[in-house]
Every structure is written in structure tokens, then in C-alpha cells.
Amino acid sequence: MSWEPEIEELRRRQQMAGQMGGADKVARHHANGKLTVRERVASLLDQGSFNEIGSVSGRGSYDADGNLLDLSPANFIYGRGRIDARPVMVGGDDFTVRGGAADAGIFEKQVQCEKMANEYRMPLVRLIDGTGGGGSVKSYESIGHTYVPANPGWDIVVANLATVPVVSLALGSVAGLGAARTVASHYSLMVKDISQMFIAGPAIVARAGETLTKEELGGAMIHAKAGAIDDVVDSEEEAFARTRKFLSYLPSSVDELPPRTEPVDDPARRDDWLIKAVPRERRRVYDMRRIVRSVVDTDSFFEMGKMFGRSAMTGLARIDGWPVAVLASDPYFYGGGWTADTAQKVVRFVDLADTFHLPVVHLVDIPGFLIGLDAEKTATIRHGARALSAVYQARVPWCTIVVRRAFGVAGAAMTNHTRARFRYAWPSGDWGSLPMEGGIEVAYRAELDRAEAANPEGGREALMAEITERLERVRSPFRSAEAFSIEEIIDPRDTRARLTEFANLAAPLRKPGFRSAGFRP
């Protein structure tokens, strides 16, 4: 009289669903160097923590008496699990069933995965391997009509960006809505040689006149350099490791604070080489990444988006165990000058920090916006103004270290100057409306022209040298400190101690109840 027969039937159906697309499809999937979706879930989550939802959803085939003959599972699985003992939602496409295409899926599963992450305030990890869209044109025949396109559940995708951390891993050929789901995230990555991403695949693009391979059309490096995705890794295992590390810096939702880890590094550590880190010769470059690694907790810097907008670097780190968002200039690219791409990168990163209550540490060497015809053609000033607005709209605590240059409108994006300023400068600091090099020619043009007219053989050069000498006298950062134009000049070797003070003062100011405008993909 028990219900044991029904439980046995449930186990039989779960066993059928667990075979995914069948042994042949699984073998082919492995031969292409890819893990199955169930192997991916097991590799990502804490061992034994996955609780699947909808485990027997799919399409059953029955005999004349209504007995189940076979079950073709839906090609999307999802459920709850844990990463480093913290609850997360994970959903993944099963490429072994109809190549991850939506006509083998049940879209409500994806929607419920997103809703559960949102309503129960759990980070969401998407394992994307397919189109995930509206299916092929074959579906027109089966339903008997065409339809106006819509994206079921996109409202909750958008809501999640302002509510919980979202990570998207492109783990195969991803197209259409699958590509949109990949980029609608706080952190996204692709696996080299395995992942490709496109709005439409090579076959459709060929109809428009371009014949390209998958890699030529949508390889990982294309999207990393374009800023469509944040990172490229060498293996799926590395993708899962980076996912776990990224989430370790963030709260489970905007209603919590980022978790502090037990400090393991001396908060007052001084690296003597910092006093020589910036060359006295202003035209020489230096290694800002080494500086970042020196002033944050050892081995804690997690860089994101390295291949895009390269004159600025962005990443997460810890200072005295507190998670922070690090924004820093990279003088190896345009001398640290901001391009249109750099400005877009800054907007996205500041949004991330503001959404999840991460204090910002900004290491500045910005000679201004990139200038020239290309800069005008790419609307650098429009994107730059938007980045400046993002900085001024941010509500999280902000600490600025002027390492070298800060000029013009872009230099003003070092901080929101209307707030109480937690701002320091190294003795190498150099700032103003324009750099003196080049600026003298503009400001003193009339005098220089008269000197040249009076003495064509050297009058211009002599006056130029005289003006430069006069201006160099007032260029010293100590003159700015006298006028309180910069708050404090510090020994570079004391930077870590100053940042530790900032991180500890900022900790109670992070406001989990505050809802920012939200992260924009």
C-alpha cells in the first residue's frame, strides 16, 4: 500500500534524464574537449552540494497503453548548490541534447532559475553552451505560425544585475540569446579554442556575404579585446576557479556587505622599491600592476577585463582582509590616457563597485583623454563624460592615490571632488588643466611668435626655455599641498598603511540597504 512504485518510477526517469543526449552524443562532446553540463556543475560547486530542480523535465515517448518508453530531457538543468559553503544558483545548457537549442528546452526552467536567484538573494552562475533563443525556423511549421520576437524572463535578467552577483561562462559555441545572456552579467569569460560567441553563426553570416569560421567570427580573443567578455582562460577548470574567486569578493546580494576574510598580511608592510617605482623622467613608463600588487594584500589582486580599454586596469582585491575595487592607470597604453573604450570600461567597473558596496581605490596616472582624429571619431568625449558621471554618482567610499599625472577632464575623474576627499599624492605627482609639454605652445603662442619674429635664429627657443624654467618652479606638488589643492603628499612606501586605514574606516560606511542605479551590462 506504499508509494514505493512511484518512487521507483521517479528514479527510472531520473536515470533516463541523467543519460543526457545519449552515449554517442556525450562521447562526441568529450571528443571536442568539453565537459558535460553535469560534470561542469560538479566541478564548480562544493562536493555533493547540488540540489537539482526539474530533474525529470523533458519530452516523454509513450506506448499505446501510456507506458513511458523513453525520456528526452530538457537541455537546461538548474538547481541550488554551494561555493565555499555559500549558497548559489547554477543553471547550465546541455549541448548533448539538440546542441543546446531552445526547441529542445523548456524556457520556464531558465526563468525560474533567474527568479530563484533574485528572490532568495543568491549569486547566479550561468553555464552557457548553445543558443538559448527561440529555436530554428522549423518551429514555425510545428506551431503553425510565425511570432513576434520576445525574450521571456528578460525582465528578471535585468533585475538580477541590480540585485545579485551574476557570472556567465561561455563554454562552447554561443549565439543569439545565449550570447545576450553571456554579456548580461557582472563577470563573463570564454575558454580559448573551445568557446565562440556570435550574434548569428557562420552559416547565417555567410548569407550576408562573409564566409568565416567559428573562430574567425567569434573567437574568445575577439570578444576580450572588444570588451564583450571580461576574461579568457585556457580550460574549463580554470573558468570554474576564477568564478569561485570572483564571487569570494562579493556579497550574496545587495542586501549584504562584501565578506571580510581573516587578514593574513601585515597592514603596515612597506616595500622599499616603491620609492623608485616611478621614474623621474616623465616620459618613461613603469609597472603599475606591480604597484597594485604591492599595496593590496598579498596575492589578492583579481584583474578583470585586461584586454579591453587597456589604459585603465580594473580588478578586485583585499586590503587588511576587506574586499575593495581597484581602478588603476596603465602608462604602457597611451601613457594612461583615456580612450572611448577605457571610459566604457570605467563606467562598467564603477557600476559593479557601487552596486555591491565595494570601496574604490583609484591609483591615478591620467594625462587626459586621448586626442586626435580617432579619438573624435569614437566619441571619446561622450564616453568620457559618462565615465566622469559614473564616478560622481558613486556612493561608495573612495580613496585616490595620484601616482603621477592628472590632467584635464579625464584627470578630474580621479574622484568626486565634492565629497570629503580621501586623497593622497606621491611626490611624483604632476597635475593641471594641461601638461606643460604642449600646453606652453598654446598658452604663450603670441609671445613665442613675437620672440621668433624678433630673432628668427633662436628667439623662440630661448623664450621657450625661459617660460619652462619659470613654470617648473611652480610645478612642484608641494606648491599644491601649500594651497591645499592636494590634501596630502605621502611616502610611496606608506601607501599600504594609508589604504589600510581607509579600508577600515570605510567598512561601516558601506550601506547594504542602499540600492544604486544598478549595474548596466
C-alpha positions as CSV (number, residue, x, y, z in Angstrom):
1,M,0.0,0.0,0.0
2,S,3.0,2.3,-0.1
3,W,4.0,4.7,-2.8
4,E,7.2,2.8,-3.5
5,P,6.3,2.0,-7.1
6,E,6.0,5.7,-7.9
7,I,9.4,6.4,-6.3
8,E,10.9,3.7,-8.4
9,E,9.3,5.3,-11.5
10,L,10.8,8.7,-10.4
11,R,14.3,7.0,-10.1
12,R,13.9,5.4,-13.5
13,R,13.0,8.8,-15.1
14,Q,15.9,10.5,-13.4
15,Q,18.2,7.8,-14.7
16,M,16.9,8.4,-18.2
17,A,17.4,12.1,-17.9
18,G,20.9,11.6,-16.5
19,Q,22.0,10.0,-19.8
20,M,21.5,13.4,-21.3
21,G,21.7,13.2,-25.1
22,G,22.9,9.6,-25.1
23,A,26.2,7.8,-25.0
24,D,27.1,8.8,-28.6
25,K,26.4,12.5,-28.1
26,V,28.3,12.5,-24.8
27,A,31.3,10.8,-26.4
28,R,31.3,13.3,-29.2
29,H,31.1,16.2,-26.6
30,H,34.1,14.8,-24.8
31,A,36.0,14.3,-28.0
32,N,35.6,18.1,-28.6
33,G,37.4,18.7,-25.4
34,K,34.3,19.7,-23.4
35,L,32.8,18.6,-20.1
36,T,29.1,17.7,-20.0
37,V,26.8,20.1,-18.1
38,R,26.6,17.7,-15.2
39,E,30.3,17.4,-15.0
40,R,30.6,21.2,-15.1
41,V,28.1,21.6,-12.2
42,A,30.0,19.0,-10.2
43,S,33.4,20.7,-10.9
44,L,32.1,24.2,-10.0
45,L,30.2,23.5,-6.7
46,D,31.2,22.2,-3.4
47,Q,31.2,18.4,-3.5
48,G,27.8,16.9,-3.1
49,S,26.0,20.2,-2.7
50,F,23.9,20.3,-5.9
51,N,20.1,20.0,-5.4
52,E,18.6,19.8,-8.9
53,I,15.2,21.3,-9.7
54,G,13.2,19.8,-12.5
55,S,15.3,16.7,-12.8
56,V,12.7,14.8,-14.9
57,S,11.5,17.6,-17.2
58,G,11.7,16.9,-20.9
59,R,9.7,15.1,-23.6
60,G,8.5,11.6,-22.9
61,S,7.5,9.0,-25.5
62,Y,4.8,6.5,-24.6
63,D,3.3,3.3,-25.9
64,A,-0.4,2.8,-26.7
65,D,-1.1,1.9,-23.0
66,G,0.5,5.1,-21.8
67,N,3.7,3.5,-20.5
68,L,6.9,5.6,-20.7
69,L,9.3,4.2,-23.4
70,D,11.9,6.9,-23.3
71,L,12.5,10.4,-21.9
72,S,14.5,13.0,-23.8
73,P,15.5,15.5,-21.1
74,A,15.2,19.3,-21.4
75,N,18.6,20.7,-22.4
76,F,18.8,23.1,-19.4
77,I,19.5,21.9,-15.9
78,Y,19.5,24.1,-12.8
79,G,19.4,24.0,-9.0
80,R,20.9,25.2,-5.8
81,G,24.4,24.5,-4.6
82,R,27.3,25.9,-2.6
83,I,30.6,27.6,-3.5
84,D,32.9,27.8,-0.5
85,A,29.9,26.9,1.7
86,R,27.8,29.9,0.4
87,P,24.5,29.2,-1.4
88,V,24.4,29.9,-5.1
89,M,22.1,29.2,-8.0
90,V,23.6,27.5,-11.1
91,G,22.0,26.8,-14.5
92,G,23.6,25.2,-17.5
93,D,22.8,24.3,-21.1
94,D,23.1,20.7,-22.1
95,F,24.7,20.7,-25.6
96,T,24.3,17.0,-26.0
97,V,20.6,17.5,-26.4
98,R,19.9,19.3,-29.7
99,G,23.1,21.3,-29.4
100,G,21.6,23.4,-26.6
101,A,19.0,24.8,-28.9
102,A,15.8,26.3,-27.4
103,D,13.5,24.0,-29.4
104,A,14.6,21.2,-27.1
105,G,14.3,23.3,-24.0
106,I,11.6,24.4,-21.6
107,F,12.1,28.1,-21.2
108,E,10.4,28.3,-17.9
109,K,13.3,26.4,-16.3
110,Q,15.7,29.3,-17.2
111,V,13.2,31.8,-15.9
112,Q,12.7,30.0,-12.6
113,C,16.5,29.7,-12.2
114,E,16.8,33.5,-12.5
115,K,13.8,34.2,-10.3
116,M,15.0,32.0,-7.5
117,A,18.4,33.7,-7.5
118,N,16.7,37.0,-7.4
119,E,14.1,36.3,-4.7
120,Y,16.3,34.2,-2.5
121,R,19.3,36.5,-2.9
122,M,21.8,34.0,-4.2
123,P,24.6,34.6,-6.7
124,L,23.8,33.2,-10.1
125,V,26.2,31.2,-12.3
126,R,25.2,30.5,-15.9
127,L,27.0,27.7,-17.8
128,I,26.1,28.7,-21.4
129,D,26.7,26.3,-24.3
130,G,24.2,26.8,-27.1
131,T,21.8,29.4,-28.5
132,G,19.2,29.5,-25.7
133,G,16.9,31.5,-28.0
134,G,13.7,30.9,-29.9
135,G,14.7,27.8,-31.8
136,S,15.1,27.3,-35.5
137,V,12.7,28.2,-38.4
138,K,11.5,24.6,-38.1
139,S,9.4,25.6,-35.1
140,Y,7.2,27.7,-37.4
141,E,5.8,24.5,-39.0
142,S,5.2,22.8,-35.7
143,I,3.3,25.7,-34.2
144,G,1.6,26.7,-37.5
145,H,2.6,30.4,-37.5
146,T,5.4,32.8,-37.0
147,Y,5.6,35.0,-33.9
148,V,6.7,38.5,-32.8
149,P,10.0,38.0,-31.0
150,A,10.2,38.4,-27.3
151,N,12.6,37.3,-24.6
152,P,10.7,35.5,-21.8
153,G,12.3,36.3,-18.5
154,W,14.5,39.1,-19.6
155,D,12.9,41.4,-17.0
156,I,14.3,39.2,-14.3
157,V,17.7,39.0,-16.1
158,V,17.8,42.8,-15.9
159,A,16.6,42.8,-12.3
160,N,19.3,40.4,-11.2
161,L,22.0,42.8,-12.4
162,A,20.9,45.2,-9.7
163,T,20.4,42.5,-7.0
164,V,22.8,39.5,-7.0
165,P,26.2,38.8,-8.5
166,V,25.9,37.2,-11.9
167,V,28.6,35.2,-13.6
168,S,28.3,33.8,-17.2
169,L,30.7,31.2,-18.6
170,A,30.6,30.7,-22.4
171,L,31.7,27.1,-22.7
172,G,31.0,26.4,-26.3
173,S,29.5,28.0,-29.4
174,V,27.1,30.6,-28.0
175,A,24.8,32.5,-30.3
176,G,21.7,34.8,-30.2
177,L,20.0,34.9,-26.9
178,G,22.8,32.7,-25.5
179,A,25.2,35.4,-26.3
180,A,23.0,38.1,-24.8
181,R,22.8,36.0,-21.6
182,T,26.5,35.8,-21.5
183,V,27.2,39.5,-21.6
184,A,24.3,40.4,-19.3
185,S,26.4,39.6,-16.3
186,H,28.9,41.2,-13.9
187,Y,31.7,38.8,-14.9
188,S,31.9,36.8,-18.1
189,L,34.6,34.6,-19.6
190,M,35.3,32.3,-22.5
191,V,37.6,29.2,-22.9
192,K,40.3,29.6,-25.5
193,D,39.8,27.4,-28.6
194,I,36.6,25.9,-27.2
195,S,34.3,28.9,-26.9
196,Q,32.9,31.1,-29.6
197,M,30.2,33.8,-29.4
198,F,28.2,35.5,-32.1
199,I,25.0,37.4,-32.7
200,A,24.5,34.9,-35.6
201,G,26.7,32.0,-36.5
202,P,28.8,31.5,-39.6
203,A,26.0,29.9,-41.7
204,I,23.8,32.9,-41.4
205,V,26.6,35.4,-41.7
206,A,27.6,33.6,-45.0
207,R,24.2,34.6,-46.4
208,A,25.2,38.2,-45.8
209,G,28.3,37.7,-47.8
210,E,31.0,36.9,-45.3
211,T,32.5,33.4,-45.2
212,L,34.2,32.9,-41.8
213,T,35.0,30.0,-39.5
214,K,33.6,30.0,-36.0
215,E,36.9,31.1,-34.6
216,E,37.3,33.9,-37.1
217,L,33.8,35.2,-36.5
218,G,33.6,34.9,-32.7
219,G,36.7,33.6,-31.1
220,A,37.5,34.4,-27.5
221,M,40.2,36.9,-28.1
222,I,38.0,38.9,-30.5
223,H,35.5,39.5,-27.7
224,A,38.1,40.0,-24.9
225,K,39.7,42.8,-27.0
226,A,36.2,44.3,-27.8
227,G,35.1,44.2,-24.2
228,A,32.1,41.9,-24.8
229,I,33.5,39.5,-22.2
230,D,35.9,40.0,-19.3
231,D,38.3,37.2,-19.5
232,V,39.7,34.3,-21.5
233,V,41.0,31.2,-19.8
234,D,42.8,28.0,-21.0
235,S,40.4,25.4,-19.6
236,E,37.0,24.9,-18.1
237,E,38.7,24.0,-14.7
238,E,40.3,27.5,-14.8
239,A,37.0,29.0,-15.6
240,F,35.4,27.5,-12.5
241,A,38.3,28.5,-10.3
242,R,38.0,32.1,-11.5
243,T,34.3,32.1,-10.9
244,R,34.8,30.9,-7.3
245,K,37.4,33.6,-6.7
246,F,35.4,36.4,-8.2
247,L,32.4,35.5,-6.0
248,S,34.6,35.5,-2.9
249,Y,35.0,39.3,-3.1
250,L,31.2,40.0,-3.4
251,P,28.2,39.8,-1.1
252,S,25.5,37.3,-1.9
253,S,23.2,40.2,-2.8
254,V,22.9,44.0,-2.5
255,D,21.3,43.5,0.9
256,E,24.5,42.3,2.4
257,L,28.1,43.6,2.7
258,P,31.1,42.0,1.0
259,P,32.6,39.4,3.3
260,R,35.9,40.2,5.0
261,T,38.5,37.4,5.3
262,E,40.9,36.9,8.1
263,P,43.8,39.3,7.5
264,V,47.0,37.3,6.7
265,D,49.2,40.2,5.6
266,D,51.0,42.9,7.6
267,P,48.8,46.1,7.2
268,A,51.8,48.3,7.6
269,R,54.1,46.4,5.2
270,R,56.5,48.7,3.4
271,D,58.1,47.7,0.1
272,D,61.2,49.8,-0.2
273,W,61.3,49.6,-4.0
274,L,58.2,51.8,-4.2
275,I,60.3,54.9,-3.6
276,K,61.8,54.3,-7.0
277,A,58.8,52.8,-8.8
278,V,58.0,56.0,-10.8
279,P,60.9,57.2,-12.9
280,R,61.9,60.9,-12.5
281,E,62.0,61.1,-16.3
282,R,58.3,61.8,-17.1
283,R,58.3,60.1,-20.5
284,R,59.4,56.7,-19.0
285,V,56.8,54.1,-18.3
286,Y,56.6,51.9,-15.2
287,D,54.8,48.8,-13.9
288,M,51.5,49.8,-12.3
289,R,50.4,46.2,-11.8
290,R,53.5,45.6,-9.6
291,I,52.5,48.7,-7.6
292,V,48.9,47.4,-7.2
293,R,50.1,44.0,-6.0
294,S,52.4,45.7,-3.5
295,V,49.8,47.9,-1.8
296,V,47.0,45.4,-1.5
297,D,47.0,42.1,0.4
298,T,49.5,39.6,-1.0
299,D,48.1,37.6,-3.9
300,S,44.7,39.2,-3.6
301,F,44.5,41.2,-6.9
302,F,42.0,39.7,-9.3
303,E,42.2,41.6,-12.5
304,M,39.2,41.8,-14.9
305,G,38.9,42.9,-18.5
306,K,42.7,43.0,-19.1
307,M,42.4,43.1,-22.9
308,F,39.9,45.9,-23.3
309,G,40.3,49.7,-22.5
310,R,43.9,48.9,-21.7
311,S,45.0,52.3,-20.4
312,A,43.0,51.5,-17.3
313,M,43.1,48.3,-15.3
314,T,40.3,47.1,-13.1
315,G,40.1,44.3,-10.6
316,L,39.1,43.2,-7.1
317,A,41.5,42.9,-4.2
318,R,41.6,42.9,-0.4
319,I,43.2,45.3,2.0
320,D,43.5,44.1,5.6
321,G,41.0,41.4,4.6
322,W,38.4,43.9,3.3
323,P,37.3,43.5,-0.3
324,V,37.9,46.6,-2.5
325,A,37.5,47.6,-6.1
326,V,40.8,48.7,-7.7
327,L,40.9,51.1,-10.6
328,A,44.4,52.0,-11.8
329,S,46.1,53.6,-14.8
330,D,48.4,51.7,-17.1
331,P,51.0,54.0,-18.6
332,Y,52.1,51.3,-21.1
333,F,49.0,52.1,-23.1
334,Y,48.6,55.7,-24.4
335,G,50.5,56.8,-21.4
336,G,47.4,56.1,-19.3
337,G,45.3,58.4,-21.4
338,W,41.6,57.5,-21.6
339,T,40.2,56.2,-24.9
340,A,36.5,55.7,-25.6
341,D,37.0,52.0,-24.7
342,T,38.7,53.0,-21.4
343,A,35.8,55.2,-20.4
344,Q,33.3,52.4,-21.1
345,K,35.4,50.0,-19.0
346,V,35.4,52.5,-16.1
347,V,31.6,53.0,-16.2
348,R,31.0,49.3,-16.0
349,F,33.5,48.8,-13.2
350,V,32.3,51.7,-11.1
351,D,28.7,50.4,-11.5
352,L,29.9,47.0,-10.2
353,A,31.6,48.6,-7.2
354,D,28.6,50.8,-6.4
355,T,26.1,48.0,-6.8
356,F,27.8,45.7,-4.4
357,H,29.1,48.2,-1.9
358,L,32.8,47.8,-2.7
359,P,35.0,50.8,-1.6
360,V,37.1,52.0,-4.6
361,V,40.9,52.5,-4.6
362,H,42.0,54.6,-7.6
363,L,45.7,54.7,-8.5
364,V,45.9,57.6,-10.9
365,D,48.2,58.4,-13.8
366,I,45.9,60.1,-16.4
367,P,47.4,62.6,-18.8
368,G,43.9,63.3,-20.1
369,F,41.7,61.9,-22.9
370,L,43.3,60.5,-26.0
371,I,43.4,63.3,-28.6
372,G,43.4,63.2,-32.4
373,L,41.1,62.3,-35.2
374,D,40.5,58.7,-34.0
375,A,39.5,60.0,-30.6
376,E,36.9,62.3,-32.2
377,K,35.6,59.6,-34.4
378,T,35.0,57.2,-31.5
379,A,33.1,59.9,-29.5
380,T,35.7,59.8,-26.7
381,I,34.4,62.9,-25.0
382,R,30.8,61.5,-24.8
383,H,32.0,58.2,-23.3
384,G,34.4,60.1,-21.1
385,A,31.7,62.4,-19.8
386,R,29.6,59.3,-19.0
387,A,32.6,57.8,-17.0
388,L,33.0,61.1,-15.1
389,S,29.3,60.9,-14.3
390,A,29.6,57.4,-13.0
391,V,32.4,58.5,-10.7
392,Y,30.4,61.4,-9.4
393,Q,27.2,59.2,-9.0
394,A,29.0,56.5,-7.0
395,R,28.0,56.4,-3.3
396,V,30.7,54.0,-2.0
397,P,33.8,55.2,-0.1
398,W,36.6,56.3,-2.5
399,C,40.3,56.7,-2.0
400,T,42.5,58.2,-4.6
401,I,46.3,57.9,-4.9
402,V,47.8,60.3,-7.5
403,V,50.8,58.3,-8.6
404,R,51.9,60.6,-11.4
405,R,49.8,62.7,-13.8
406,A,46.2,64.0,-13.5
407,F,45.3,66.4,-16.3
408,G,42.2,67.9,-17.8
409,V,38.6,66.5,-17.7
410,A,39.8,62.9,-17.6
411,G,42.2,63.7,-14.7
412,A,39.2,65.1,-12.8
413,A,37.7,61.6,-12.9
414,M,40.2,60.6,-10.2
415,T,37.4,61.2,-7.6
416,N,34.2,63.1,-6.9
417,H,35.8,66.3,-5.6
418,T,32.5,67.5,-3.9
419,R,32.7,64.7,-1.3
420,A,35.0,64.5,1.7
421,R,38.3,63.6,0.0
422,F,40.4,60.6,1.0
423,R,43.1,61.6,-1.5
424,Y,46.9,61.4,-1.4
425,A,49.7,62.1,-3.9
426,W,53.1,60.6,-4.3
427,P,56.0,63.1,-4.7
428,S,56.0,62.2,-8.4
429,G,52.5,63.8,-8.8
430,D,52.1,66.2,-11.7
431,W,48.7,67.9,-12.5
432,G,46.9,70.7,-14.0
433,S,44.5,71.7,-16.8
434,L,47.1,70.7,-19.4
435,P,50.5,69.2,-19.3
436,M,53.2,71.9,-19.6
437,E,54.7,70.0,-22.5
438,G,52.5,71.2,-25.4
439,G,50.5,73.5,-23.1
440,I,53.2,76.2,-23.3
441,E,52.9,76.4,-27.0
442,V,49.2,77.1,-26.7
443,A,49.2,79.5,-23.7
444,Y,52.2,81.6,-24.8
445,R,51.8,81.4,-28.6
446,A,51.7,85.2,-29.1
447,E,54.8,85.8,-27.0
448,L,56.6,83.0,-28.7
449,D,55.7,84.3,-32.2
450,R,57.0,87.8,-31.3
451,A,60.2,86.3,-30.0
452,E,60.7,84.4,-33.2
453,A,59.9,87.4,-35.3
454,A,62.5,89.4,-33.4
455,N,65.1,86.7,-33.5
456,P,64.5,84.0,-36.2
457,E,67.7,82.2,-35.3
458,G,66.7,81.2,-31.7
459,G,64.4,83.7,-30.1
460,R,61.5,81.2,-29.9
461,E,63.7,78.5,-28.3
462,A,65.2,80.9,-25.8
463,L,61.8,82.2,-24.7
464,M,60.5,78.7,-24.5
465,A,63.3,77.7,-22.2
466,E,62.7,80.7,-20.0
467,I,59.0,80.1,-19.7
468,T,59.6,76.4,-19.0
469,E,62.0,77.3,-16.2
470,R,59.5,79.7,-14.6
471,L,56.7,77.1,-14.7
472,E,58.9,74.3,-13.4
473,R,59.3,76.3,-10.2
474,V,55.5,76.2,-9.5
475,R,55.1,72.6,-10.8
476,S,56.2,71.0,-7.6
477,P,53.4,69.1,-5.8
478,F,54.5,70.8,-2.6
479,R,53.1,74.1,-4.0
480,S,49.7,72.4,-4.5
481,A,49.9,71.0,-1.0
482,E,50.6,74.5,0.4
483,A,47.4,75.7,-1.3
484,F,45.5,72.6,-0.1
485,S,44.8,71.7,-3.8
486,I,46.0,68.2,-2.9
487,E,45.3,67.0,0.6
488,E,48.5,65.1,1.5
489,I,51.7,64.0,-0.1
490,I,52.9,60.7,1.2
491,D,55.9,58.5,1.0
492,P,55.1,55.8,-1.6
493,R,56.2,53.2,0.9
494,D,53.4,54.2,3.3
495,T,50.7,53.7,0.7
496,R,49.6,50.3,2.1
497,A,49.3,51.7,5.6
498,R,47.2,54.6,4.3
499,L,45.0,52.2,2.3
500,T,44.6,50.0,5.4
501,E,43.3,53.0,7.4
502,F,40.9,53.8,4.5
503,A,39.6,50.2,4.3
504,N,38.9,50.0,8.0
505,L,37.3,53.5,8.1
506,A,35.2,52.7,5.0
507,A,33.9,49.3,6.4
508,P,31.0,50.7,8.4
509,L,30.1,53.2,5.7
510,R,29.2,50.6,3.1
511,K,25.4,50.6,3.1
512,P,23.7,47.3,2.3
513,G,20.3,49.0,2.4
514,F,21.3,51.5,-0.3
515,R,20.2,50.5,-3.8
516,S,22.3,52.0,-6.6
517,A,21.0,52.8,-10.0
518,G,22.2,49.3,-10.7
519,F,24.8,47.6,-12.9
520,R,24.4,48.1,-16.6
521,P,25.6,45.3,-18.9
